[in-house]
Amino acid sequence: MKPSDIRALSEDQMKEELVKLKKEQFNLRFQRATGQLENTARMRQIRRDIARIQTIARVKQAETATADA
């Protein structure tokens, strides 16, 4: 997911996307543990997308906090 796509999302949409990615990460961990994981690069991609969403959400919160002050 590109940062520009994430910035276009609302706060609620970002939360929903984050939940979806965390569920997928959970499922991928189980697949890896049972030896069924075929695309190992997907785990790295999910981890980075989660971090990207969290970072952009934090930036947006900081922007609103400084705008309110």
Contacts in CASP RR format, 6 or more apart in sequence:
PFRMAT RR
TARGET T0000
AUTHOR 0000-0000-0000
METHOD contacts of the structure
MODEL  1
MKPSDIRALSEDQMKEELVKLKKEQFNLRFQRATGQLENTARMRQIRRDI
ARIQTIARVKQAETATADA
1 17 0 8 1.000
1 49 0 8 1.000
1 52 0 8 1.000
1 53 0 8 1.000
3 52 0 8 1.000
3 56 0 8 1.000
6 14 0 8 1.000
6 17 0 8 1.000
6 52 0 8 1.000
6 53 0 8 1.000
6 56 0 8 1.000
7 56 0 8 1.000
9 17 0 8 1.000
11 57 0 8 1.000
11 60 0 8 1.000
14 53 0 8 1.000
14 56 0 8 1.000
14 57 0 8 1.000
17 53 0 8 1.000
18 50 0 8 1.000
18 53 0 8 1.000
18 54 0 8 1.000
18 57 0 8 1.000
21 46 0 8 1.000
21 49 0 8 1.000
21 50 0 8 1.000
21 53 0 8 1.000
22 50 0 8 1.000
24 46 0 8 1.000
25 43 0 8 1.000
25 46 0 8 1.000
25 47 0 8 1.000
25 50 0 8 1.000
28 37 0 8 1.000
28 42 0 8 1.000
28 43 0 8 1.000
28 46 0 8 1.000
29 43 0 8 1.000
31 37 0 8 1.000
32 40 0 8 1.000
32 43 0 8 1.000
37 43 0 8 1.000
END
